[in-house]
Amino acid sequence: MKSYVIHGPKDLRIDEKEERSLANDEVRLGLAYGGICGELW
């Protein structure tokens, strides 16, 4: 499964991760669109 991972400042990557079982208090979300708010680079 593809995951968005913040590795550090100005370093956001899409990594491939193994899908794992969820705990009773967890949910899995699907992302259709995304954006990042904040200071300009």
C-alpha positions in Angstrom: 0.0 0.0 0.0 1.2 3.5 -0.7 1.8 5.7 2.4 2.7 9.4 2.7 5.6 9.7 5.1 7.3 12.8 6.4 11.0 12.1 6.6 12.1 15.6 7.6 11.6 19.3 6.8 10.7 19.7 3.1 10.9 15.9 2.7 7.5 14.3 2.1 7.6 11.0 0.2 5.2 8.4 -1.0 6.6 5.1 0.3 5.4 1.5 -0.2 4.4 -0.1 3.1 3.0 -3.5 4.0 -0.7 -3.4 4.9 -1.2 -4.5 8.5 -4.3 -5.4 10.5 -6.0 -2.6 12.3 -6.6 -2.4 16.1 -10.2 -1.9 17.4 -9.6 1.9 17.9 -8.0 2.5 14.4 -9.3 3.3 11.0 -7.8 3.3 7.5 -8.5 6.3 5.3 -8.3 6.6 1.5 -7.0 9.9 0.1 -8.4 11.3 -3.1 -6.9 14.9 -2.9 -4.5 16.5 -0.6 -2.8 19.7 0.1 -0.2 21.2 2.5 -0.7 24.5 4.2 2.0 26.6 5.6 5.1 28.6 4.8 6.2 28.8 1.2 9.5 27.1 0.5 
